[in-house]
């Protein structure tokens, strides 16, 4: 797995388990790429949050410029 820096600049949503869709806040994130998914991690005040997003959804968000790598 490799980690890269990125910036969320548009609507990035993920589902927490079987629950509702949640938004990743705009700003800097660390992206860890695996074979099937991308995990986005970010600071949320005094805690660290993360979201696993299926690779096809992650790639779509990059193509649509909701996530900017680098």
C-alpha positions in Angstrom: 0.0 0.0 0.0 1.1 3.5 -0.7 0.1 6.8 0.9 -0.2 10.1 -0.9 -1.4 13.6 -0.1 -4.6 14.9 -1.6 -7.1 17.7 -1.2 -10.9 17.3 -1.0 -12.3 20.2 -3.0 -15.8 18.9 -3.9 -18.4 16.5 -2.7 -16.9 13.3 -1.4 -19.3 10.9 0.4 -18.9 7.5 1.9 -21.2 5.1 3.7 -20.4 4.2 7.4 -21.2 0.5 7.5 -24.9 0.0 6.8 -25.6 3.6 7.9 -26.3 6.8 6.1 -24.0 8.6 3.6 -21.5 10.9 5.3 -19.3 13.7 3.8 -15.5 14.0 4.0 -14.8 17.6 4.9 -13.0 19.8 2.4 -9.3 20.1 3.0 -6.1 18.0 3.1 -6.4 14.2 3.4 -3.9 11.3 3.3 -4.9 8.7 0.7 -3.8 5.1 1.1 -4.3 3.0 -2.0 -5.0 -0.7 -1.9 -6.1 -3.1 -4.6 -9.9 -2.7 -4.0 -10.2 0.6 -2.2 -8.8 4.0 -1.2 -8.7 5.0 2.5 -8.9 8.7 3.1 -7.7 10.0 6.5 -8.0 13.5 7.9 -7.8 15.4 11.2 -11.1 16.3 12.8 -10.2 18.5 15.7 -8.6 16.3 18.4 -9.2 13.0 16.5 -8.3 11.3 13.3 -11.1 10.2 11.0 -11.0 7.8 8.0 -13.2 6.5 5.2 -12.7 3.5 2.9 -14.0 4.2 -0.6 -14.3 1.5 -3.3 -11.6 2.1 -6.0 -14.1 2.8 -8.8 -15.8 5.5 -6.7 -12.5 7.0 -5.7 -11.3 7.1 -9.4 -14.6 8.8 -10.4 -14.2 11.5 -7.7 -10.6 12.1 -9.0 -11.9 12.3 -12.6 -14.6 14.7 -11.5 -12.1 16.9 -9.6 -13.8 16.4 -6.2 -10.4 15.0 -5.0 -7.2 16.6 -6.3 -4.1 14.4 -5.8 -0.7 15.9 -4.9 
